[in-house]
Amino acid sequence: MRQYEFSDDWFSKNLVLFTRYLGDLKGKPCRMLEIGSYEGRSLVWLLENVVTHEAARIDSVDIAENPRLRKNLAATGSPEKVNFTLGRSADVLRTLAADTYDFAYIDGCHWAVETLEDAVLSFPLVKAGGVIAFDDYGWDDPEQNRFGRPKEAVDAFLAIYGGHVEVLHHGYQVWVRKRPPDQVARPRLRPLKWQPYWWLRHPRKALLSLAGGSTQKR
């Protein structure tokens, strides 16, 4: 039996979602991206249950390396399938190739700006039809959330990218699937109440308005 060293288990409660939305990738040469690795519990599960093809790989990014991470990966028997990069996700994600990943797991810094940045930078890296999952949408720790929470970031992402994704699950975690280009929904936006360039379309009205005159024809 493989021996792992974990001090916390924040992952097992999400196994239903991981199995439901990633199960079809098992045995395939998939590519996965994980932002935030901690002790490697999610990486271990992916290696054992999804990333089983000899060509399948996971790119993992974290700003710090937990002392247990390498040992836990080694215990899986296939640590070579994980490429761990130490650094800020905002920097590392900018170096990765677009349309590469079948799955991106966003579980790094939980502050709002950082979470939103991870989401925006990860989106072009995921293939059409690929899945993006956000952990801890419901996280709210008053001692640590002085710079916001994942919720505000995920809500902002969905507000802007909503037409580009299909929401698969919306609970403590949020899972979305990236739509193919021909399925992107383009919402009709309401016009702004104040349009600063309206005078370019209506120069006569603009001049009369400045002159204090009427815009009605005589």
ZAKEKE-531266 format. One line per field, with one value per residue (C-alpha): residue number from 1; residue in three letters; chain; x, y, z. Coordinates in pm, 1 decimal. Layout:
! residues N
rogu <- [NUM | ...] .
voza <- [ALA | ...] .
dolo <- [A | ...] .
px <- [X | ...] .
py <- [Y | ...] .
pz <- [Z | ...] .
! end
This chain:
! residues 218
rogu <- [1 | 2 | 3 | 4 | 5 | 6 | 7 | 8 | 9 | 10 | 11 | 12 | 13 | 14 | 15 | 16 | 17 | 18 | 19 | 20 | 21 | 22 | 23 | 24 | 25 | 26 | 27 | 28 | 29 | 30 | 31 | 32 | 33 | 34 | 35 | 36 | 37 | 38 | 39 | 40 | 41 | 42 | 43 | 44 | 45 | 46 | 47 | 48 | 49 | 50 | 51 | 52 | 53 | 54 | 55 | 56 | 57 | 58 | 59 | 60 | 61 | 62 | 63 | 64 | 65 | 66 | 67 | 68 | 69 | 70 | 71 | 72 | 73 | 74 | 75 | 76 | 77 | 78 | 79 | 80 | 81 | 82 | 83 | 84 | 85 | 86 | 87 | 88 | 89 | 90 | 91 | 92 | 93 | 94 | 95 | 96 | 97 | 98 | 99 | 100 | 101 | 102 | 103 | 104 | 105 | 106 | 107 | 108 | 109 | 110 | 111 | 112 | 113 | 114 | 115 | 116 | 117 | 118 | 119 | 120 | 121 | 122 | 123 | 124 | 125 | 126 | 127 | 128 | 129 | 130 | 131 | 132 | 133 | 134 | 135 | 136 | 137 | 138 | 139 | 140 | 141 | 142 | 143 | 144 | 145 | 146 | 147 | 148 | 149 | 150 | 151 | 152 | 153 | 154 | 155 | 156 | 157 | 158 | 159 | 160 | 161 | 162 | 163 | 164 | 165 | 166 | 167 | 168 | 169 | 170 | 171 | 172 | 173 | 174 | 175 | 176 | 177 | 178 | 179 | 180 | 181 | 182 | 183 | 184 | 185 | 186 | 187 | 188 | 189 | 190 | 191 | 192 | 193 | 194 | 195 | 196 | 197 | 198 | 199 | 200 | 201 | 202 | 203 | 204 | 205 | 206 | 207 | 208 | 209 | 210 | 211 | 212 | 213 | 214 | 215 | 216 | 217 | 218] .
voza <- [MET | ARG | GLN | TYR | GLU | PHE | SER | ASP | ASP | TRP | PHE | SER | LYS | ASN | LEU | VAL | LEU | PHE | THR | ARG | TYR | LEU | GLY | ASP | LEU | LYS | GLY | LYS | PRO | CYS | ARG | MET | LEU | GLU | ILE | GLY | SER | TYR | GLU | GLY | ARG | SER | LEU | VAL | TRP | LEU | LEU | GLU | ASN | VAL | VAL | THR | HIS | GLU | ALA | ALA | ARG | ILE | ASP | SER | VAL | ASP | ILE | ALA | GLU | ASN | PRO | ARG | LEU | ARG | LYS | ASN | LEU | ALA | ALA | THR | GLY | SER | PRO | GLU | LYS | VAL | ASN | PHE | THR | LEU | GLY | ARG | SER | ALA | ASP | VAL | LEU | ARG | THR | LEU | ALA | ALA | ASP | THR | TYR | ASP | PHE | ALA | TYR | ILE | ASP | GLY | CYS | HIS | TRP | ALA | VAL | GLU | THR | LEU | GLU | ASP | ALA | VAL | LEU | SER | PHE | PRO | LEU | VAL | LYS | ALA | GLY | GLY | VAL | ILE | ALA | PHE | ASP | ASP | TYR | GLY | TRP | ASP | ASP | PRO | GLU | GLN | ASN | ARG | PHE | GLY | ARG | PRO | LYS | GLU | ALA | VAL | ASP | ALA | PHE | LEU | ALA | ILE | TYR | GLY | GLY | HIS | VAL | GLU | VAL | LEU | HIS | HIS | GLY | TYR | GLN | VAL | TRP | VAL | ARG | LYS | ARG | PRO | PRO | ASP | GLN | VAL | ALA | ARG | PRO | ARG | LEU | ARG | PRO | LEU | LYS | TRP | GLN | PRO | TYR | TRP | TRP | LEU | ARG | HIS | PRO | ARG | LYS | ALA | LEU | LEU | SER | LEU | ALA | GLY | GLY | SER | THR | GLN | LYS | ARG] .
dolo <- [A | A | A | A | A | A | A | A | A | A | A | A | A | A | A | A | A | A | A | A | A | A | A | A | A | A | A | A | A | A | A | A | A | A | A | A | A | A | A | A | A | A | A | A | A | A | A | A | A | A | A | A | A | A | A | A | A | A | A | A | A | A | A | A | A | A | A | A | A | A | A | A | A | A | A | A | A | A | A | A | A | A | A | A | A | A | A | A | A | A | A | A | A | A | A | A | A | A | A | A | A | A | A | A | A | A | A | A | A | A | A | A | A | A | A | A | A | A | A | A | A | A | A | A | A | A | A | A | A | A | A | A | A | A | A | A | A | A | A | A | A | A | A | A | A | A | A | A | A | A | A | A | A | A | A | A | A | A | A | A | A | A | A | A | A | A | A | A | A | A | A | A | A | A | A | A | A | A | A | A | A | A | A | A | A | A | A | A | A | A | A | A | A | A | A | A | A | A | A | A | A | A | A | A | A | A | A | A | A | A | A | A | A | A | A | A | A | A] .
px <- [0.0 | 132.1 | 227.1 | 136.4 | 187.5 | -99.6 | -175.9 | -506.9 | -784.7 | -973.8 | -997.6 | -1196.6 | -1528.2 | -1486.8 | -1424.7 | -1775.0 | -1710.8 | -1363.1 | -1493.8 | -1798.1 | -1625.3 | -1278.7 | -1358.2 | -1370.5 | -1005.2 | -879.9 | -641.3 | -609.2 | -303.6 | -456.4 | -283.3 | -376.4 | -288.8 | -304.3 | -253.0 | -180.5 | -44.3 | 8.2 | 89.3 | -17.0 | -338.4 | -526.2 | -219.1 | -195.1 | -561.3 | -529.4 | -221.6 | -393.3 | -736.0 | -717.5 | -364.5 | -295.0 | -189.5 | 185.9 | 175.5 | -57.5 | 98.3 | 20.9 | 176.7 | 164.7 | 238.1 | 282.1 | 451.6 | 597.6 | 694.2 | 549.4 | 805.0 | 565.8 | 491.2 | 782.1 | 758.2 | 386.4 | 436.2 | 717.8 | 489.7 | 251.7 | 518.4 | 482.4 | 622.0 | 769.9 | 421.1 | 413.9 | 609.3 | 622.1 | 712.8 | 794.3 | 679.9 | 393.9 | 111.8 | 68.9 | 419.9 | 424.1 | 88.0 | 209.2 | 481.1 | 247.0 | 104.7 | -255.3 | -507.6 | -298.5 | -492.2 | -796.4 | -839.6 | -730.9 | -772.5 | -756.4 | -672.1 | -389.5 | -401.6 | -757.1 | -755.9 | -993.1 | -748.6 | -513.1 | -797.2 | -941.0 | -597.1 | -549.5 | -887.7 | -826.7 | -476.1 | -586.4 | -882.3 | -682.9 | -461.3 | -756.8 | -874.5 | -1224.7 | -1436.4 | -1191.3 | -1288.8 | -1192.2 | -1262.0 | -1246.1 | -1195.2 | -1325.6 | -1589.2 | -1754.9 | -1435.0 | -1464.3 | -1203.5 | -1225.3 | -864.7 | -731.0 | -980.3 | -878.0 | -799.4 | -1121.0 | -1236.4 | -1254.7 | -1629.9 | -1590.9 | -1333.9 | -1539.2 | -1852.8 | -1661.7 | -1519.8 | -1863.4 | -2012.3 | -1762.5 | -1691.1 | -2039.2 | -2109.2 | -1781.4 | -1842.3 | -2104.9 | -2152.0 | -2137.4 | -2158.7 | -2206.2 | -2158.8 | -1864.7 | -1665.9 | -1750.4 | -1687.5 | -1723.9 | -1663.9 | -1507.3 | -1736.1 | -1606.0 | -1585.4 | -1899.1 | -2100.2 | -1999.2 | -2305.2 | -2271.2 | -2504.4 | -2678.4 | -2564.5 | -2784.2 | -2656.6 | -2494.3 | -2714.6 | -2437.5 | -2257.1 | -1951.4 | -1916.8 | -2278.2 | -2191.8 | -1991.0 | -2311.6 | -2527.7 | -2306.4 | -2600.7 | -2769.9 | -2442.8 | -2381.2 | -2733.9 | -2711.5 | -2390.8 | -2550.1 | -2858.6 | -3081.4 | -3353.9 | -3284.5 | -3624.7 | -3633.8 | -3801.1] .
py <- [0.0 | 342.9 | 566.1 | 932.8 | 1210.4 | 1456.3 | 1689.9 | 1817.1 | 1685.7 | 1959.5 | 1751.5 | 1434.9 | 1620.9 | 1717.3 | 1365.9 | 1341.4 | 1642.1 | 1529.6 | 1185.8 | 1318.8 | 1575.4 | 1422.5 | 1051.9 | 1045.2 | 1154.9 | 842.1 | 648.3 | 932.0 | 1151.5 | 1446.8 | 1761.2 | 1921.5 | 2244.3 | 2293.8 | 2628.3 | 2567.2 | 2223.9 | 2229.5 | 1871.2 | 1719.9 | 1547.4 | 1644.8 | 1566.7 | 1220.2 | 1149.2 | 1266.6 | 1050.5 | 744.7 | 792.2 | 1007.6 | 1077.7 | 710.1 | 722.9 | 711.9 | 1043.1 | 1224.1 | 1510.7 | 1767.2 | 2112.2 | 2231.5 | 2584.2 | 2711.9 | 3009.0 | 2777.5 | 2410.6 | 2211.1 | 1973.1 | 1677.9 | 1740.9 | 1558.8 | 1259.7 | 1218.3 | 1242.6 | 987.8 | 748.6 | 738.2 | 565.3 | 818.2 | 1151.1 | 1214.8 | 1296.0 | 1611.9 | 1919.7 | 2139.5 | 2505.9 | 2722.9 | 3081.1 | 3327.2 | 3192.1 | 3534.5 | 3500.1 | 3128.1 | 3117.0 | 3379.8 | 3139.1 | 2848.5 | 2764.4 | 2838.9 | 2562.5 | 2306.3 | 2181.0 | 1960.0 | 2072.4 | 2367.4 | 2363.5 | 2707.7 | 2667.9 | 2914.8 | 3246.3 | 3303.9 | 3682.9 | 3829.4 | 3997.1 | 3698.9 | 3451.6 | 3659.1 | 3691.7 | 3314.4 | 3265.3 | 3512.7 | 3382.1 | 3017.3 | 3059.5 | 3078.0 | 2790.2 | 2549.3 | 2375.0 | 2426.4 | 2172.1 | 2167.5 | 2218.2 | 2484.3 | 2432.1 | 2691.5 | 2570.9 | 2746.2 | 2965.9 | 2971.7 | 3040.1 | 3330.1 | 3365.1 | 3707.2 | 3678.7 | 3625.1 | 3773.5 | 4137.5 | 4143.3 | 3975.2 | 3619.7 | 3378.5 | 3444.3 | 3801.0 | 3688.9 | 3396.2 | 3611.1 | 3870.5 | 3601.7 | 3453.2 | 3796.8 | 3866.6 | 3516.2 | 3376.9 | 3342.8 | 3159.1 | 2887.4 | 2638.7 | 2622.9 | 2257.7 | 2302.9 | 2603.6 | 2532.3 | 2549.0 | 2471.6 | 2612.7 | 2405.6 | 2534.9 | 2396.8 | 2617.1 | 2648.3 | 2591.5 | 2918.2 | 2837.7 | 2796.7 | 3118.3 | 3317.7 | 3687.8 | 3877.2 | 4192.0 | 4470.0 | 4755.0 | 5095.4 | 5312.0 | 5589.7 | 5836.8 | 5780.7 | 6007.2 | 5974.5 | 6021.6 | 6353.5 | 6169.3 | 6003.5 | 6315.4 | 6619.9 | 6852.5 | 6776.5 | 6822.1 | 7167.0 | 7284.2 | 7155.1 | 7349.8 | 7657.8 | 7619.3 | 7581.5 | 7339.2 | 7014.2 | 7022.9 | 7096.0 | 7415.9] .
pz <- [0.0 | -92.4 | 195.5 | 169.1 | 420.1 | 438.5 | 726.0 | 585.8 | 365.1 | 184.1 | -131.0 | -65.0 | -37.4 | -404.3 | -539.2 | -684.1 | -908.0 | -1011.1 | -1100.4 | -1283.7 | -1501.6 | -1547.7 | -1558.7 | -1939.9 | -1954.4 | -1782.2 | -2001.6 | -2252.4 | -2325.8 | -2144.3 | -2020.7 | -1690.7 | -1514.2 | -1139.6 | -967.3 | -600.5 | -504.7 | -127.0 | -20.2 | -352.3 | -249.8 | -567.3 | -779.5 | -624.7 | -695.0 | -1055.4 | -1111.3 | -970.7 | -1128.5 | -1441.6 | -1563.6 | -1631.1 | -1997.7 | -2045.7 | -2234.9 | -1991.0 | -1795.5 | -1524.6 | -1497.7 | -1138.9 | -1016.5 | -663.0 | -501.9 | -233.5 | -226.9 | 59.1 | 216.6 | 166.3 | -200.7 | -367.1 | -134.2 | -200.5 | -575.0 | -560.3 | -372.6 | -670.8 | -878.9 | -1160.1 | -1037.0 | -1382.8 | -1506.5 | -1294.0 | -1395.8 | -1085.5 | -1131.2 | -834.1 | -885.1 | -903.1 | -1113.7 | -1273.8 | -1413.7 | -1492.6 | -1672.9 | -1917.8 | -2035.4 | -2118.7 | -2459.6 | -2553.2 | -2625.3 | -2438.2 | -2137.0 | -2096.9 | -1736.7 | -1522.2 | -1145.1 | -984.2 | -617.3 | -557.7 | -377.0 | -254.2 | -272.2 | -527.3 | -766.5 | -773.4 | -828.9 | -1112.0 | -1269.6 | -1255.0 | -1421.2 | -1702.5 | -1772.1 | -1760.6 | -1995.1 | -2322.7 | -2208.7 | -2193.4 | -2507.8 | -2641.5 | -2457.8 | -2168.4 | -1806.2 | -1551.7 | -1181.4 | -904.5 | -549.6 | -238.7 | -400.1 | -57.6 | 139.6 | 381.9 | 654.0 | 823.5 | 937.2 | 585.5 | 338.6 | 379.3 | 6.1 | -101.5 | -162.0 | -457.6 | -478.1 | -602.6 | -858.6 | -987.8 | -1008.2 | -1209.8 | -1438.3 | -1502.5 | -1564.6 | -1843.7 | -1976.7 | -1920.9 | -2290.9 | -2342.3 | -2084.3 | -1977.5 | -1601.4 | -1495.6 | -1120.2 | -893.2 | -525.0 | -287.4 | -602.3 | -944.1 | -1257.4 | -1613.1 | -1960.4 | -2227.7 | -2527.3 | -2881.3 | -3079.1 | -3280.7 | -2960.1 | -2788.4 | -2684.5 | -2755.3 | -2519.9 | -2637.9 | -2411.9 | -2307.8 | -2422.2 | -2161.9 | -2033.1 | -2106.5 | -2434.9 | -2460.8 | -2838.4 | -2937.9 | -3100.8 | -3369.5 | -3486.6 | -3442.9 | -3511.8 | -3588.6 | -3258.0 | -3076.8 | -3228.8 | -3160.1 | -2806.2 | -2747.5 | -2896.7 | -2681.5 | -2986.2 | -3075.9 | -3261.0 | -3435.1 | -3806.4 | -3911.1] .
! end
